[in-house]
Amino acid sequence: MTVSVREPATTPVPRPPGAPLRPRHSPLGWLVPRPIRRRIDRFDDSVDAAVDIMRGNPHTDRLFYVASELGDFSLIWLVLGTAQGLRSEQAMRRALRLAAALGVESALVNVLVKTVVRRRRPVAEFARPLPLRVPRTTSFPSGHASAAFTAAALLSDGEPPAVRRFYYLLAGVVATSRVYVKIHHASDVVGGAAIGAALGALARRGFPLSRR
């Protein structure tokens, strides 16, 4: 479980002119060649600049802050899995598979990978318009993104195309919200989504649904 605190909507103290930026890479950053680190930084900065255009719009603020909150502790995915599980005995087994996979995902991402990588989170130099739960764990990968794409892979298993698209769209919104609220770098979200998609595929292959 991710330890976090709830941050009220506040105006942050501006960074003094000329003050050095907080380094974003982990103590293990030296393992990644400098040109690759620079490409990652440019990618993160370009995505943040694109997202910043939307920040401050009351509609997108509400959408992404609510999506970020619903993603805490995989709440939205467990609720959807439970609702799906009420349809039949087989569907309940699907819900249990989802809950187990999310437990594995949380342990892998929050306990193992984040502890090893220890990447620093971005600093929001703008006023957050709504209260937000701020985790105390490190940044890479995004647990919201990994949980979202693990859940999308399992919830969509055996569903019609329109339903599958809905689950993946919802996963994309939850994952993107972490960049919007500036809790994660964009590359954290990409890494988390990739881990989640892989875990979802492994769970589907290892514990396939009965097609009876």
Secondary structure by P-SEA (a helix, b strand, c coil): cbbbbbbccccccccccccccccccccccccccaaaaaaaaaaaaaaaaaaaaacccaaaaaaaaaaaaaaccaaaaaaaaaaaacccaaaaaaaaaaaaaaaaaaaacccccccccbbbbbbccccccbbbbbbcccccccaaaaaaaaaaaaaaccccaaaaaaaaaaaaaaaacccccccccaaaaaaaaaaaaaaaaaaaaacccccc
